[in-house]
Amino acid sequence: MRDTALLQLALSLTPPWTVSRSDFDPEAHRLDIEIDFAPGSRFVCPTCGAANCPAYDTERMTWRHLNFFQHQAYLNARVPRVRCDKCGVKTVNVPWARPDSGFTLLFEALVMTMVSAMPVKAVARIVGEHDTRLWRVIHHYVDEARARTASGVTRLAIDETAARRGQDYVTLFVDIDQARVVFATEGNDAATIAAFADDLAAHGGDPDAISQVCIDMSPAFIKGIAENLPNAAITFDKFHAVKIINDAVDQVRRTEQKEQSLLRGTRYLWLRNPQTLSDRQRTTLGGLPTRHLKTARAYQIRLAFQDLYDQPSVQAGASYLKKWYFWATHSRIEPVIAAARTVKRHWDGILQWFDSKIANGLIEGINSLIQAAKAKARGYRSTRNLKAIIYLLAGKLDMRLPA
Ligand SMILES: [Zn+2]
């Protein structure tokens, strides 16, 4: 078998395309395969699909292909432009590459498989391409897969993640039922919710179909939901609610420690739950004269708030929360009273948990996945790149790679 026939078979070329020549340069570690078509061949118009269009002129193009053993391989062809009666002069689509890509489909499939397992910069180094060229490929396949994925989301968790060092944020929108990121966007203000609603509508989803949303107590998110997701009932994330009381406990301890030196070194005893303490920590806690300490009272109020979530029904929960609120606001401990008032302002959304039973724990997991990838990549060139990686890692995309 001649080498051109072998390469033609290996590339699965079909008429009118044939391999006309190959040049191997062992010193440059490079194989160049020349693809051509027979004179008089007819082509399909890339715009309207009309068959039998004659070639008008040609343009020479080159595509990086899968390596030939340890050598880089390139396909080269003169690509015809056709004159279509309807559309005018158009460059035809070749079967081995996307329009305007400098890579073959198989090379792109390899790149996409590699970037879901390692940082893009590392892939760029291995394949010997600049990473900005690879990012273009990534954006194409991610956008295409997102466009294909019809979104039937009804229950949503929203939270922010750090985009770069400093104050930049990306807000994540997670479909709770499918456990996947359906949308990620710059910022953490009310406009992010509007951007989500627009994107959802653009992908065949319905903002009115969102019935349950879990968020922290961010006023921007509350406002954005009211304006853009009119049928969504808000549940305030329970871990976030508990954290508000816990922060109050910490504040009380910090102030009290200035007079009560025995509180020094006890910070984490008060922040954790009794069942997660070590034996030694439990002994330390038991040895403190807790009856005289404000910190201990604040701590009991925090534990009592957590018990809200063990109530059997929303009615029981509401009456429990009322009693808790009375106790907390009569504690004469300023940070605890302030935390209780915050609870009061978010009353319905805290009790909504009894209906929805949703929380943002899912996002925490996704978040650590993203932050780990970010650390490994030592950052991305842009937030757009970060978003593409978020979709790749946590979007459960319907990625149809060329095979
Ligand atoms: Zn046409």
Residues whose N, C-alpha, C, O or C-beta is under 5 A from the ligand:
A	BS01	ZN	C45 T47 C48 G49 A50 C84 K86 C87
